[in-house]
């Protein structure tokens, strides 16, 4: 059963966000916190929370301080920001800090549900009108991506290799003897480091490139087998 932690000090919005979660996953377990301190207590008591949905404005947090406290204490926990602030500079900063997504509070319940489903599948959800930044020429973009690939950990490279070969999360977990929630967390972190916003985009971009393997030798291109 998928578990969520909603962190917001406004009861009406906690209820609205909970409704969006249930629209996406009717059987989900939902925990609620009114502050970062409350959230940390819940995370300590409840193992296996799959996604935290965090408002930036809380009684014990300003700006990204609450987000950073959560990331420091639980670095593998995907945290998506749900905020009334829609400034694109703030969205970019949130993504650069490692947010699993940025969901405006003005978004409809159905769109929130779709965004939540996307984050759980490993995509990074962003506002409809979000512009990531100026586009690079393809050659420059490929070089920049090669540099970013070197920032991935050995396990993240293994996950990425299976991802680009078309393996679903469940089969990646089986191949690498990991929990499926760990695979999801790895994919979120891979997309963040590579500056990509969906697993499909990662497959397209990385499928054209050689990956360094965990031992420092380049992988062959994507021709080493297909998922069963």
Rosetta blueprint (number, residue, H / E / L):
1 X L
2 X L
3 X E
4 X E
5 X E
6 X E
7 X E
8 X L
9 X L
10 X L
11 X H
12 X H
13 X H
14 X H
15 X H
16 X H
17 X H
18 X H
19 X H
20 X H
21 X H
22 X H
23 X H
24 X H
25 X L
26 X L
27 X L
28 X L
29 X E
30 X E
31 X E
32 X E
33 X E
34 X L
35 X L
36 X H
37 X H
38 X H
39 X H
40 X H
41 X H
42 X H
43 X H
44 X H
45 X H
46 X L
47 X L
48 X L
49 X L
50 X L
51 X E
52 X E
53 X E
54 X E
55 X L
56 X L
57 X L
58 X E
59 X L
60 X L
61 X E
62 X L
63 X L
64 X L
65 X H
66 X H
67 X H
68 X H
69 X H
70 X H
71 X H
72 X H
73 X H
74 X L
75 X L
76 X L
77 X L
78 X L
79 X E
80 X E
81 X E
82 X E
83 X E
84 X L
85 X L
86 X L
87 X L
88 X H
89 X H
90 X H
91 X H
92 X H
93 X H
94 X H
95 X H
96 X H
97 X H
98 X L
99 X L
100 X L
101 X E
102 X E
103 X E
104 X E
105 X L
106 X L
107 X L
108 X L
109 X H
110 X H
111 X H
112 X H
113 X H
114 X H
115 X H
116 X H
117 X H
118 X H
119 X H
120 X H
121 X L
122 X L
123 X L
124 X L
125 X E
126 X L
127 X L
128 X L
129 X L
130 X L
131 X L
132 X L
133 X L
134 X L
135 X L
136 X L
137 X L
138 X H
139 X H
140 X H
141 X H
142 X H
143 X H
144 X H
145 X H
146 X H
147 X H
148 X H
149 X H
150 X L
151 X L
152 X L
153 X L
154 X H
155 X H
156 X H
157 X H
158 X H
159 X H
160 X H
161 X H
162 X H
163 X H
164 X H
165 X L
166 X L
167 X L
168 X L
169 X H
170 X H
171 X H
172 X H
173 X H
174 X H
175 X H
176 X H
177 X L
178 X L
179 X L
180 X H
181 X H
182 X H
183 X H
184 X H
185 X H
186 X H
187 X H
188 X H
189 X H
190 X H
191 X H
192 X H
193 X H
194 X H
195 X L
196 X L
197 X L
198 X L
199 X H
200 X H
201 X H
202 X H
203 X H
204 X H
205 X H
206 X H
207 X L
208 X L
209 X L
210 X L
211 X L
212 X E
213 X L
214 X L
215 X L
216 X L
217 X L
218 X E
219 X L
220 X L
221 X L
222 X L
223 X L
224 X L
225 X L
226 X L
227 X L
228 X L
